[in-house]
């Protein structure tokens, strides 16, 4: 029964009722609609989900050295009223309807390992650690390496991952020009950073630190810089028009408002240009830059 519904969704994602027609057209004898409705409550139980997660883990041969990737998204509902689980929350599409948050854990190849649902108003950064810890407890894994993007990681979340004894490879935001990058530019004043160049910045734990030693890698990509600079130029041009009164002032990070008047924030523009093309990765593994940076794109 479950297999039939999964096959139907793989062939053509549609409603439960139409899934039966999809199966029939594929030459598979479908279950009846009342049977589908009767079995749904079984498929929604924690025990059923644990069985599926265990089967997925066996299939991937998951072990202590495995990379696991985590990301989440939201599902919105066509209703105006929340119910304690479906609640309005942060939405990348700026939706106001009640939603839930879905967290997906996969192996390094993208094969799904576990999916969890959370309240729609629960911060995304608080969903990752419970999912991973539950998965490790279920499968008796002493350690896994978590790979997650910068949007999932608050400082508190990063500290909690480290305190839980987990290994990690995390994308990171770069608020200021890193010291190693600034030093390279001082040493090479008339040169552009070579495409693909990697800067390494060790971050030792220190004598009183309760964390493992970490390493930060910064990689420069010429194509990334080109796209970023084009975006900066477009935003600065719009900011200049807004300041001049040619267009209404809308949300724009390059407009500095003071006393009811605005001006183009040239300091922020210069900093954004200096950071263009750089991407940061932090890890508590003693691993090569190629391994760390190579693991991150698998989140795609």
ABEGO torsion letter per residue (X at the ends): XAAAAAAAAAABBBBAAAAAAAAAAAGBBBBBAAAAAAAAAAAABAAAAAAAAAAAAAAAGBBAABBBBBBBBBBBBBBABBAGABBBBBBAAGBABBBBBBBBBBBAAGBBABBBBBBAABBAAAAAAAAAAAAAAAAGBABBBBBBBAAABBAAAAAAAAAAGBBBBBBBBBABBBAAAAAAAAABAABBBBBGBBBBBBBBAEAABABBBBBBBBBBBAAAAAAAAAAAAAAAAAAAAAAAGABBBBBBAABBBBGGBBBBBAAAAAAAAAABGBBBBBBABBBBAAAAAAAAAAAX
